[in-house]
Amino acid sequence: MRGRRDAPPLEHRRNRLRFGSLSEYTTGSPAAGGEREGRFVKRLVYTAIFGVVVGASALWLVGAALSAPVNVPVGAPPPDLRATVVHFPSDSQATIAAWYGAPPPGGPTVVLSHGVRGSRKQLSERAQFIRDAGYGVLLYDAQGHGESIGSNITFGFLEAHDAEAAVKFVRDRNPNSRVGFIGPSLGGASALLGERPLPVEALVLEAVYPTLKEAVVNRISIRLGSFLAPILSDLLLWQLEPRLGFDPFKLNPIDRIGRVTAPILLIAGSEDRHTPLEESRALFQAAAHPKDLWVVNGAAHQSFHRFAGPEYERRLLEFFHKHLGATADQHGHEADAE
């Protein structure tokens, strides 16, 4: 009887066989605890590696998308522009497609260069009022844009060759003519990033970033906030050398603008978040004289011509008249005024 009373109940014995003792689950042996901890650390490491791989792959794909060419049909020029389709070679290895309206004999010509992911079509309204004032015009697609075939957008590295090729095209046809240049954003950066200063007599720069890193940081900040922008910008920029073959941290318009001897009109928007006003002022300070800065009050990163309209046209024509000389059309207006 004594032995039977001291024996554990049958159900308790079954539970011990099935689950083990309570002490084994509350404290556990050192070996079992170490094994569980090791498995946890291993899972943590694998998760971290997976996150890094996924993040790096995502950034690589973003970099590929941002540098992918944007080749689209552009077609014939507007009839009022009085221009024809032309093509010319560039040291970027692209054949550049353009619209060219020749000036009167000996008259000045203005070259127009579009922004990133754009085409010459976006410049047709600017070109029209310049053409109507009596200037010749050349609107071209940079390599990897519009109808100028290229393998990648290079943020000014190859596009600088296209700016040089455009100016050469104009000078070859009008050796004694003076040449002006208008470049918004990437178009303006392309005018500054060549191995030597662009050989023009007047240069208009619109919303041009001082450094490529600042341009990328600003654009990431607009979309994702400023906390991660510096880190993500470096991760994107570090791709460019293995992907495109140049050091993006040396592709800085602010380091080149001081070499320009032509008169500069730098235009900035007071509300521009892509190229904030303080960055435009820094670029302006780095430029040599003669130079002028026009801050377009209320304008963001946009077409200053569409925003400011008649004031934009007045200022640009005055600038070109001063530095390129009056066109036959302007001489006619001056004679009528007398």
C-alpha positions in Angstrom: 0.0 0.0 0.0 2.8 2.4 0.9 4.5 1.8 -2.4 1.3 2.4 -4.3 0.5 5.7 -2.5 4.1 7.1 -3.1 4.0 6.3 -6.9 3.2 9.2 -9.1 -0.2 9.1 -10.6 -0.4 7.4 -14.0 -1.3 10.7 -15.9 1.7 12.5 -14.3 4.1 9.8 -15.5 2.7 10.0 -19.0 3.1 13.8 -19.0 6.8 13.4 -17.9 7.4 11.0 -20.7 5.8 13.2 -23.2 7.1 16.7 -22.2 9.9 16.2 -19.8 10.2 17.8 -16.4 9.2 21.4 -15.7 12.7 22.3 -14.6 14.1 21.3 -18.0 11.8 23.9 -19.6 12.3 26.7 -17.1 16.0 26.6 -16.8 17.4 24.2 -19.4 20.8 22.8 -19.6 23.7 25.2 -20.6 24.3 23.2 -23.8 20.7 23.6 -24.9 20.6 27.3 -24.1 23.8 27.9 -26.1 22.4 26.0 -29.0 19.3 28.1 -29.1 21.3 31.3 -28.8 23.5 30.2 -31.7 20.5 29.5 -33.9 19.1 33.0 -33.1 22.4 34.8 -34.0 22.7 32.8 -37.2 19.2 33.7 -38.2 20.0 37.4 -37.4 23.1 37.3 -39.6 21.3 35.6 -42.5 18.5 38.2 -42.2 21.0 41.1 -42.2 22.9 39.6 -45.2 19.6 39.1 -47.1 18.6 42.7 -46.3 21.9 44.1 -47.6 21.7 42.0 -50.8 18.1 43.1 -51.4 18.9 46.7 -50.7 22.1 46.7 -52.9 20.1 45.1 -55.7 17.4 47.6 -55.4 19.9 50.5 -55.5 21.6 49.0 -58.5 18.3 48.7 -60.3 17.5 52.3 -59.4 20.9 53.4 -60.8 20.2 51.5 -64.0 16.8 53.2 -64.4 18.2 56.7 -63.7 21.0 56.3 -66.3 19.0 54.5 -68.9 18.7 56.3 -72.2 15.5 58.2 -73.1 15.4 57.9 -76.9 12.1 59.0 -78.4 11.0 60.3 -81.8 11.1 64.1 -82.0 10.2 64.7 -85.6 10.2 67.9 -87.7 10.6 71.3 -86.3 7.7 73.7 -85.9 7.1 75.6 -89.2 7.5 79.0 -87.6 11.0 78.1 -86.4 12.2 78.1 -90.0 14.6 75.3 -89.3 15.7 72.0 -90.8 16.7 68.6 -89.3 20.5 68.2 -89.2 22.9 65.6 -87.8 26.5 65.9 -86.8 29.1 63.7 -85.0 30.2 64.1 -81.4 33.2 62.7 -79.4 30.6 61.1 -77.2 30.4 58.6 -80.1 26.8 59.6 -80.8 25.4 61.1 -83.9 23.6 64.2 -82.7 20.1 65.0 -84.0 19.2 68.7 -84.1 17.1 71.5 -85.6 19.0 74.2 -87.2 17.8 77.6 -88.3 20.6 79.5 -90.0 21.2 83.2 -89.2 21.5 85.9 -91.8 25.0 86.1 -93.2 27.4 87.0 -90.5 24.6 87.1 -87.9 24.8 85.5 -84.4 23.5 82.0 -83.5 22.2 80.7 -80.1 22.6 77.0 -79.3 20.0 75.5 -76.9 20.7 72.4 -74.8 17.9 70.6 -72.9 17.8 69.2 -69.3 18.1 65.6 -68.2 15.6 63.1 -69.8 14.4 65.8 -72.2 14.8 66.6 -75.9 15.2 69.5 -78.2 11.4 69.7 -78.5 11.2 71.1 -74.9 13.3 74.1 -76.1 11.1 75.1 -79.1 9.3 77.9 -77.3 12.6 79.5 -76.1 14.0 79.1 -79.6 11.0 80.7 -81.2 11.3 84.1 -79.6 15.1 84.1 -80.2 14.5 83.2 -83.8 11.9 85.9 -84.1 14.5 88.4 -82.9 16.7 87.6 -85.9 19.1 85.1 -84.4 20.1 81.7 -85.9 19.2 78.8 -83.6 20.5 75.2 -83.0 18.5 72.9 -80.8 20.0 69.5 -80.3 19.4 66.2 -78.5 22.2 65.2 -76.2 23.4 61.6 -76.5 21.0 59.1 -74.9 18.1 61.7 -75.3 15.5 62.3 -78.0 16.8 61.0 -81.4 20.5 61.0 -80.5 21.2 57.4 -79.7 23.3 56.6 -76.6 23.8 53.7 -74.3 23.4 55.7 -71.1 22.8 59.1 -69.6 26.1 60.2 -68.1 25.0 63.4 -66.2 27.4 65.7 -68.2 30.4 63.4 -68.7 29.6 62.5 -72.3 27.0 65.3 -72.8 29.8 67.8 -72.5 31.2 66.5 -75.8 27.8 67.0 -77.4 27.8 70.7 -76.3 31.2 71.1 -77.9 30.0 69.4 -81.1 27.0 71.6 -81.3 29.1 74.8 -81.1 31.5 73.4 -83.6 28.7 72.7 -86.0 27.5 76.3 -85.9 31.0 77.7 -86.2 31.9 75.5 -89.2 28.9 77.0 -91.0 29.4 80.6 -89.9 33.1 81.0 -89.1 32.8 84.8 -88.4 29.6 84.7 -86.4 29.3 85.0 -82.7 27.7 82.2 -80.7 25.5 82.1 -77.6 24.5 79.1 -75.5 21.4 78.4 -73.3 21.5 75.4 -70.9 18.9 74.5 -68.2 20.0 72.1 -65.5 22.0 69.2 -67.3 22.2 71.3 -70.4 24.0 74.1 -68.5 26.2 71.6 -66.7 27.2 70.1 -70.1 28.5 73.6 -71.1 30.8 73.7 -68.1 32.1 70.1 -67.8 34.2 69.8 -71.0 38.0 69.5 -70.9 38.2 73.2 -71.9 35.8 76.1 -71.7 33.0 76.1 -74.3 34.0 78.5 -77.1 31.1 80.9 -77.0 30.6 84.6 -76.6 27.6 84.5 -74.2 26.5 81.7 -71.8 23.1 81.4 -70.1 22.9 78.9 -67.2 19.5 78.0 -65.7 19.2 76.0 -62.4 22.6 74.4 -62.8 23.7 72.3 -59.8 27.2 73.0 -58.3 28.1 69.3 -57.7 26.5 66.1 -58.9 26.4 64.9 -55.3 24.3 67.9 -54.2 22.0 67.3 -57.1 21.4 63.7 -56.1 21.1 64.5 -52.4 18.5 67.2 -53.1 16.4 64.9 -55.3 16.4 62.0 -52.8 15.5 64.5 -50.0 12.5 65.6 -51.9 11.2 62.1 -52.2 12.5 60.3 -49.1 13.4 63.0 -46.6 16.8 64.4 -45.7 17.9 61.8 -43.1 18.9 59.0 -45.5 19.7 61.2 -48.5 23.5 61.6 -48.0 23.9 57.8 -47.5 21.7 56.8 -50.4 23.3 59.4 -52.7 26.8 57.9 -52.1 25.5 54.4 -52.8 24.0 55.6 -56.1 27.0 57.7 -57.1 29.5 54.9 -56.3 27.9 52.8 -59.1 28.7 55.3 -61.8 32.4 54.5 -62.1 32.0 50.8 -62.6 28.8 51.3 -64.6 29.7 54.3 -66.8 33.5 54.7 -66.4 33.9 58.1 -64.7 34.3 59.4 -61.2 31.1 61.2 -60.3 32.7 63.0 -57.4 34.8 64.9 -59.9 31.9 65.9 -62.1 31.3 69.3 -60.5 30.3 72.4 -62.5 31.4 74.6 -59.6 35.0 73.4 -60.2 34.9 74.3 -63.9 32.9 77.5 -64.1 35.8 79.7 -63.1 37.6 78.9 -66.4 34.8 80.4 -68.4 35.8 83.8 -70.0 32.5 84.4 -71.8 29.9 86.6 -70.0 27.5 84.5 -67.9 23.9 85.1 -67.1 22.9 82.7 -64.3 19.2 82.2 -63.6 17.9 80.6 -60.4 14.4 80.0 -59.0 13.8 81.3 -55.5 11.7 78.2 -54.7 13.8 75.6 -56.4 14.3 72.5 -54.2 16.3 70.6 -56.8 18.9 73.3 -57.0 18.3 75.5 -54.0 19.1 79.2 -54.2 22.1 79.0 -51.9 23.7 76.5 -54.3 23.0 78.8 -57.3 24.6 81.6 -55.4 27.7 79.5 -54.6 28.0 78.6 -58.3 27.7 82.3 -59.2 30.4 83.3 -56.7 32.8 80.8 -58.3 32.3 82.3 -61.8 34.6 84.9 -63.2 33.4 88.4 -64.4 31.5 89.5 -66.3 28.5 87.8 -64.8 24.9 88.5 -63.8 22.5 86.6 -61.5 18.8 86.8 -62.0 16.7 85.2 -59.2 13.2 84.4 -60.5 10.9 85.0 -57.5 8.4 82.2 -56.9 9.9 79.8 -59.5 10.8 76.2 -58.7 12.8 73.8 -60.9 10.9 74.5 -64.1 11.0 76.3 -67.4 11.8 79.9 -66.4 10.6 81.0 -69.8 7.1 79.6 -69.2 7.1 81.0 -65.6 8.4 84.5 -66.3 7.3 84.9 -69.9 7.9 88.5 -71.2 10.5 89.3 -68.5 12.5 86.2 -69.4 12.5 87.1 -73.1 13.4 90.7 -72.4 16.4 89.8 -70.2 17.8 87.2 -72.5 17.5 89.4 -75.6 19.2 92.2 -73.8 22.0 89.9 -72.7 22.5 88.5 -76.2 22.2 91.9 -77.9 24.9 93.2 -75.6 27.3 90.3 -76.0 26.5 88.9 -79.5 25.7 92.1 -81.2 22.4 93.3 -82.6 20.7 91.2 -85.3 19.4 92.6 -88.5 15.9 92.5 -87.0 17.0 94.4 -84.0 18.8 97.0 -86.2 15.5 97.4 -88.0 13.6 98.1 -84.8 16.2 100.6 -83.6 16.0 102.4 -87.0 12.2 102.5 -86.7 12.6 104.0 -83.1 14.8 106.7 -84.4 
